[in-house]
Amino acid sequence: MRDLTDWIHHRMGLLEIADPAALAEHADLTEETITRVFESSQFESLQQSQRRRLAWALQVNLKKLNALADGQVEWIDDADRYLPFSSDPVTSESDGARAEGIPELSTAVGSFEPPQGTPVLGWVCCDGRIESDECWDEQWGKRLADGQPQRRDTYALEAGGQFLVVRNANPWEAGAGALVAVYLFDDADGTAWFGRLTRRTPDEWALLPGLPGQANDAGLIMIDPQRVQRIGRLVRKWPADTEAQVL
């Protein structure tokens, strides 16, 4: 009998998630958390929010993943993919949708496929300043060809021939040394910077702006935390030889 870890490894291959570290990155979990799942082959050690993130990364309904972990089902088919913005695929049973607690949808609504791929919402200049793509459109805007279902808290910035995938975070989640995108309340248009957070205290942050691995002579930017509108932390990079797609 195959277990939860067999299925997770299989689904990782289907989604081209290279290894546990990459899965942890996709799910916004620590590698230690993913390791615990593989070692115990069950969900007992995970909080509900962690289970939800893992299910999202594996594109599976959380109820079905729980059922697999509990031994109520032996396998989840490859075609059974769950994406935010849509209902679960209805099973062959006539009451499949109702069994999952999903309202029945009309053919027109059910056939709608939400845009896939991480949205590319701007770019990082050589000095670390972030320029937003003011013309980006939900339906036709530029997206990475990474096949990821859209998350409202995750976006990409083009930078030096590669793409930086950034996820919104609470201020306390970004510690000293983290690569972050910081958006400030400086003026009517706002000011945004990408760089390494070198110091973070309750009264003052220090940011070294610029791209990862590239020298920058701009010097440190001192930031009053009260000026921070929002902050995002780098979760992964998209290879330089991979082009974005427009849907």
VEXDREN-427136 format. One record per residue (C-alpha): x, y, z. Coordinates in steps of 0.2 Angstrom, whole numbers, padded with zeros to 4 digits, always signed. Layout:
<pts>
XYZ/...
</pts>
This chain:
<pts>
+0000+0000+0000/+0007+0017-0005/+0008+0030+0008/+0007+0049+0009/+0025+0052+0005/+0024+0041-0010/+0010+0052-0017/+0019+0068-0012/+0035+0063-0022/+0024+0058-0036/+0015+0075-0036/+0031+0084-0035/+0037+0076-0051/+0021+0080-0059/+0023+0099-0054/+0041+0099-0058/+0046+0103-0040/+0064+0097-0039/+0066+0092-0020/+0060+0095-0003/+0068+0112-0001/+0059+0118-0017/+0043+0111-0010/+0046+0120+0006/+0049+0136-0004/+0033+0134-0014/+0023+0131+0002/+0031+0145+0012/+0036+0132+0025/+0053+0127+0033/+0063+0113+0026/+0062+0105+0044/+0043+0105+0042/+0043+0096+0026/+0056+0084+0033/+0044+0080+0047/+0030+0076+0035/+0042+0064+0025/+0048+0055+0040/+0032+0053+0049/+0021+0051+0033/+0007+0060+0042/+0000+0077+0046/+0000+0076+0065/+0014+0088+0067/+0007+0101+0056/-0004+0116+0061/-0020+0119+0050/-0012+0134+0041/+0004+0123+0037/-0007+0110+0030/-0016+0122+0019/+0000+0129+0012/+0006+0112+0008/-0010+0107+0000/-0009+0124-0011/+0009+0120-0016/+0004+0102-0022/-0012+0109-0030/-0023+0097-0020/-0039+0100-0010/-0035+0100+0008/-0049+0088+0013/-0043+0076+0000/-0025+0077+0007/-0031+0075+0024/-0041+0059+0019/-0025+0052+0010/-0015+0055+0026/-0028+0047+0037/-0029+0032+0026/-0046+0035+0020/-0041+0035+0002/-0026+0026-0006/-0021+0039-0020/-0026+0055-0028/-0026+0055-0047/-0015+0066-0057/-0030+0074-0065/-0037+0079-0048/-0030+0096-0047/-0036+0110-0035/-0033+0128-0040/-0039+0143-0031/-0051+0153-0041/-0061+0137-0046/-0070+0123-0038/-0063+0106-0036/-0064+0094-0051/-0081+0085-0049/-0079+0066-0047/-0088+0053-0057/-0101+0052-0043/-0117+0063-0046/-0115+0071-0029/-0096+0073-0030/-0097+0092-0029/-0110+0092-0014/-0099+0079-0005/-0085+0091-0005/-0096+0106+0000/-0094+0115-0016/-0109+0123-0024/-0114+0117-0041/-0108+0129-0055/-0115+0132-0072/-0106+0126-0088/-0101+0144-0092/-0093+0147-0075/-0086+0130-0073/-0077+0131-0090/-0068+0147-0085/-0050+0144-0082/-0041+0158-0071/-0025+0165-0077/-0010+0154-0072/+0008+0160-0068/+0015+0172-0055/+0011+0190-0061/+0025+0201-0065/+0021+0218-0058/+0036+0228-0061/+0055+0228-0061/+0070+0232-0050/+0082+0245-0057/+0101+0244-0055/+0101+0255-0040/+0087+0244-0031/+0073+0256-0034/+0057+0246-0039/+0047+0253-0054/+0029+0246-0054/+0020+0241-0071/+0006+0253-0070/-0002+0245-0086/-0003+0228-0079/-0020+0219-0081/-0027+0205-0072/-0032+0195-0087/-0019+0200-0100/-0004+0205-0089/+0013+0198-0090/+0015+0182-0080/+0029+0169-0077/+0027+0153-0086/+0029+0143-0069/+0011+0136-0070/+0008+0142-0052/-0010+0147-0047/-0011+0165-0043/-0009+0170-0025/-0015+0188-0020/+0001+0189-0009/+0014+0183-0022/+0021+0192-0037/+0037+0194-0047/+0049+0208-0051/+0060+0208-0067/+0078+0211-0062/+0094+0209-0073/+0087+0196-0084/+0079+0185-0071/+0064+0186-0060/+0063+0188-0041/+0047+0180-0034/+0041+0190-0019/+0028+0186-0006/+0020+0199+0006/+0025+0197+0024/+0022+0204+0041/+0036+0216+0046/+0042+0204+0060/+0044+0190+0047/+0059+0199+0039/+0074+0199+0049/+0091+0206+0047/+0100+0198+0032/+0083+0195+0022/+0081+0201+0004/+0065+0211+0004/+0055+0223-0006/+0050+0238+0005/+0036+0250+0000/+0036+0267+0009/+0023+0281+0012/+0036+0294+0006/+0025+0304-0006/+0009+0303-0016/+0017+0290-0028/+0025+0280-0015/+0043+0274-0015/+0049+0256-0016/+0066+0248-0014/+0073+0230-0016/+0088+0225-0006/+0095+0217+0009/+0089+0222+0026/+0105+0224+0036/+0097+0230+0052/+0080+0230+0060/+0076+0237+0076/+0059+0244+0083/+0065+0262+0079/+0075+0260+0063/+0079+0249+0048/+0094+0249+0037/+0092+0243+0019/+0106+0240+0007/+0097+0242-0010/+0102+0233-0026/+0101+0216-0034/+0107+0200-0026/+0125+0196-0030/+0128+0213-0038/+0139+0227-0032/+0130+0244-0028/+0137+0260-0023/+0120+0268-0017/+0125+0265+0001/+0113+0261+0016/+0095+0268+0016/+0089+0272+0034/+0070+0268+0036/+0058+0274+0049/+0047+0258+0052/+0032+0270+0053/+0035+0275+0035/+0033+0256+0029/+0017+0254+0019/+0021+0235+0016/+0035+0223+0014/+0038+0207+0004/+0052+0194+0006/+0061+0185-0008/+0055+0167-0009/+0063+0161-0025/+0072+0167-0041/+0066+0162-0058/+0080+0157-0070/+0087+0171-0082/+0084+0160-0097/+0065+0158-0094/+0054+0171-0102/+0038+0177-0095/+0022+0173-0104/+0007+0184-0108/-0009+0176-0106/
</pts>
